[in-house]
C-alpha cells in the first residue's frame, strides 16, 4: 500500500506561511494562486509575521493566531526560520507540509543533516513533507492551486524536479490540447519521494498519464516497480547523459544522476517511455492523449501525397523502431481500385497528385489501409491540410499555430494543433517553380489551386471521413502536415488524431501509440534475498561460487609452484591454459598462455611467465574447444540507485573496443537474456555466418540467468564478470571470471 497523500492533494484547509504582497517573493505567487480556488472549497489562511493585510486579505501573524487546525501548510520563509515554521505547522495539526524554502541537502553536508532532522520530525508527527527546495503543488481535480503558475486541466500528472521545465512542458503541451490533473515539484524528496507520488497518481482516477522529469530517482528500482505497476503510461525525461549535465544535476538539487544505460534498461524493463528532450516528451504525451497504447504490432503503412515526404517518413518510422513492410498483393490490388495508375501502392503509398483531382482519395486510401490485416498503424504525411489552408489564406507551410510555444534554442517545437491564423499564401511543396510555364499541374495547383474552394471543401470533407474511419478502425493513426493549423487538420485534431509538422515527431508519436515501451512482459525483476558471503573472492573463489550456481567451467587448479603445476597436468589431459592470477587484465599483461599442448609446453610457459610477472599464484586449466564458438561477456555491477544491473554483450579482449553490449536490471530471466542477445549489433554471429553453425543461444541465456542471479544475491560484490562466456553449438562454458568487493 502506498502512503496516504490525501492531505497533500485534497486538504480540508490550507495556510501559506510567508504570504506577501511583494511580487518578487515566492510567497506572493503561491498565495495569489491559492486564492483562485472557490471560497467554498476550503479555507485559505495567509500568514505573515507582520500581520496586516496581504492581497487584500487579513493575514495572521502566526499559525497559532489562525485559531483553528490547518491540514496543509505551505512554508515560504527564509531558511533561518524554517524549523520554527515546521514546528508551528505540526503544532496546529498539519498533516501535509509543502516546503518552498531552499538551502538544505543541495547546499552541502550541514544542510543535508538539517533536512534529515526535519523530515524525521515530520514523519514522527504522522505528517508528510514535499520538498524542501520545491516550487509547490497543484491538483486541478480538487481545485488546489499552490504553485506559482497555472496548469490547464487535463489528464497528465506532472512530477518535476525542475520548475522551468515544468513551465516549458505546459507551454509546449497547450497547442496539443494537453492539460494536467496534478503538478508536483519534487524538490529534494526529503520525505515524499518520486515513488510515493507515482503510486498515488497511478491510483488517481483523473490521471491518465504520468509525466516525470527527475534528476534523482532515490530508490531507482522502486521507481521502476511503481511505474511498471501503475496501469497507465509513465513518460520519463531525465538528465545526466553526459558529464556536463551530470554536474548540473548534482548542483541543482543535490542529485546523484544515474548513467543513461542503466536508466534506459530500467525503463525498458518497466515499460516506461523514455524521452530525451521536452519536445519529445510533448510529442509522446500528445500521442498518449489520443488514446491508450495498443501493443498490437509495429507494422506501419506510410501514406503520402509526395515521394519525398513518403521516403523521409518511412526512414523516420524505422528510426523510431517501427517496421515499414511492403503491402501484400491483395492490399495493393484493393488500393488500385481507388487510386489512379501512377499512384504507388507498395509502402509508402503515394497518391502521386490524385489528391488535387479528388481530395476524397485521401479518405479512401486510409480506409483501405485500416482494412489491411498486415497494417498495425498508419502515418499520413505531406501536403494534406494545404488545400483548405490556401483557400482560407492560412497557408504558411510548417508554421506553428499562434498559441504554440516558441521552440527552445536548437530544439524546434512540434508546431502542431493550434487554431488557424492568417498568414501568407501557400507555396509549392516540391522543387516546382510556379512561375515556370512548364511547371506541373500539381505544382501550380498547390501554389494557387484552381477552383480552390472545391479543393478546400473536399479536403475538409475527407478529413471528417478519415476521423470517422480512424475512430472506428482501432488502429493508431498520426499525421504529419505542412499545414498543421489548417481547417482540415483541426478536424482531425478535434477527433483525437495527433497532428505534427515534423515527420520525426509523427513517427515517435506512433511508436508510443503502438506500445513500443511495453517491454517483454516480465516486468521489473526482484533482487533475491542476500546469501552468505563467500570466504574468497579471488579467481578460484569466484569460480567456486558460480560453479555452485550451475555455471559450467573447464577443469582447473590453482598452483603456486612447479610441483603443483605438474600435479595439475596429471589431473586432466591437455591442451592446457595457464593464467597468472591477481592481475586485473591478465591478457593485456601477457598473463594468459593458450593451447599448451602437453606438460613440457605448460612447464615452459610457466617458467617464462613467472620470470616476467612474478605472480603469487597461477591457474592451470583445460583448454576449451573454441571451434565455431562466440565469446560473450556477462557482468553485473551495483548501481547506487537501481541496485544490481547486468551487462550482456560481445566478449573477449575487444569488449571495450567494440562496445556491443546491452543492459538490464539483474537478475535477468533467460527469456529476457535471449532478447538482449538477439538485439546486439553482432547478433548475426549467434545465428551462424559464412557457413558457421548457429550457437546455442538458449544455453547462453540460461547461464546468464544463473550468473546475474548469484551476483544480485551478494551485495558484498560490487562487480562480477564472466568474460569470456564461450557459446558453441553444443552449449555454453565460462572461461574466466572476476569479482570486486563492495
Steps between C-alpha positions, in 0.01 A plus 500: 500500500624849412510790740181693566545836324142620536606794717745604229259496205160560659550670838211631707686830555816676381740758643777684313775599744706782353212642293602837364387799295847518347483352145869413523437250779382147448252541783319752283473263201378204706252708697360653181444157352354359822234769502381397152317204651127551564438623853270207576771245413713546815622779727822665385697680773779745424773530763751785518695575815411869469127429485298767321361418157644302212335503158205680657448226757564520875824316577563319825835577667552129577340162443392494861312824440289333228297356785409169337677187373661522156547177305750616235764767555718656231822643645674773299721670757877560523705200604575631848133483593415174330527258793284723717241520224494119473450470876215754487337309213511169685372668817193626316418152371655507153500164323683628191776758457621644170848643555596771252799608710842402359846458649501138615647186339588692186728729704725234653538260795377743764189573297441128448518440876242776560277354230512150648416629847200696370372205295524271805306753707223516239474121467492454876200734508316288243522771232653512151749750357552599135838663440680690633633710212184444296263723305168377631212273405174526311202270452247621246255228599472634855557867410819513703735764357824526697758559225619819337341424163165383373471158343217443257274210600549166332614143555878533547655485847829691475766415759802719441829579666527819292255787512613648168465167320151462642412841359647409161306175487182690573573752223586228251201292597239773462487487116440126524209542738702349784392581853602392847320323779779567748834673528758426769842660525713220646767712666745304713259212575590507869178318587249460216688334217450458130393141568231615745364744244502253209308250714246762605451635147459144373198468729365846405196452272540836324862427402543315171876547454788571740777729372825514698807719482748365755867546572503295821292182495560421866435125496518447125383141506200594713420769240520241223272264692249777570499604135456141383206454737337836424253363247535819296782644287801654673720734293846584635739783414824490692842663500856380534577345160825698485753637748375859472136417568604273787685792662195718454270243654719459806516872569134560419331285761775297658418217261701191423428434135501148366666400175293511184549128434365404840200733475420374150514139620272573795253682276493216249442242772227713661328602175576871556516736200849654528542832319801726449358852471193701605397500135506120483310479827231727356476285188460180703246656736298627203503151352393334825232767545344371178422166660654204681808324371424199284758223502364351179812533287735745330424436132445850370348624176641835386248691289604814314418733215865562411790261455744704707273519801432128474867405491590729792207374707587136429855559623370682808263213576778242485726721711222507760493121517207444264495272197396614152443173309377470145124459485353171386384453145137490610528834679680657204224378269232654723684832508527504121121496479482842670823659368622580152763328293801708606433456872749286691342230715793301637577695826539789512168550327518814283196674351732654239282806450160333517406705807482811281259330266293325764564598865283216621773261382674577831207350690466206260866411542486524878196270495692247291799506733285468812346189349836339418581218742875550455479864613514576874535879479487782245708815455353750252750760384535792263278773363166401652353814655654725237193532278277635775786712634562659160130571446471672836826692475639287781781333321850571622645152474612347828428819693408447863147592598481828691455341840790257456793556728815637340774242449792492735838574348607205290177313572222580256150479639263231373301785342164336496142513599435869559206690353540640152627852447546738208825456313639522151386293201604140463821427311605207285592186686774358279760655274233612253525867405144636475618776265638247250255437211620141492426448871281203580129541553550359847756763589283783368196363677681492832626854456165646405237228460260548214151470636655529846172500689412164345834354606476656845148375559594159368802479728297594808241241403779243461634593844157439653477164327852405616411596857196274495688206348798535734268518800333177395813327370682449829847551352748772600498782245711816495547780251793714394386806309668804354191686622426363848281798588273473194123438526542146370762416760288662771223256411739214563633650823152552639432133428806400705746445215849632582632738234861620475707710263810276517523144374726393786244623753218313327709182493596529867136557590395192306766294677354608834145419386602150393639418841868500407596542866287211617801283577506121479221438750737380773489827691764617747683209657535483876836481670530157666565470874863553596706182529789440736818670372758266350824476690716561193437747216820407319490337159440145620266616776280670240514189281387291795214740575378495138555127460270437798235708321520279193741701284725253313881551489786294358699294749755716687745503790672786678876450537790689655802301385625252242400199707143617514512575129605147413240352734233702322624374164455146628145573621353564155626468143626785280501721317531745787452866584726680749382820671688731735261590783448826693532711182209721397539448125702182461503499121629857474785416737597187310368289785310244289653219293267292283519168315786352701508155350664297780684504833822627345328791328312581820817497709688719252218752492488510878872567536494779241187662646619474859837652416324791331204561732585334830131443579434336841283228346384364168210302362546192284188425297379267231498676164145533368414417142449842340383360168184673372471688831400859571645677803258701715539712809260487795548751778308638797578818689315673784352832405443737795139560397384193306694227680649209303510571126608243243698550182497244219686530173779396270792392717867420480797734499327753270194552721583859591593585141190354336255611774228274362314454828150519645380567853220376726415504867636188667416222536427447131251221419608273216220626275618858540861390452409351162339829400810694603727268302286519188502880527880532480653650187697178461198274551549351154808321636277303735287376212804385300675685218716397204424133547544494877223325697269688736602497865283390791341831601261325741795352691666842513180661627468240775858565614438876491202451733718300744786751496278804550295330771801404711651848456175667605488283813841620621492870592859475620603462134515834321585345163494146368603414146531192284705576189504314284194281515562266210182403315525211256240302306499245783478729805666777700816500713642774722872546432590778742345684794582779741333686786556831678400547862255777588 
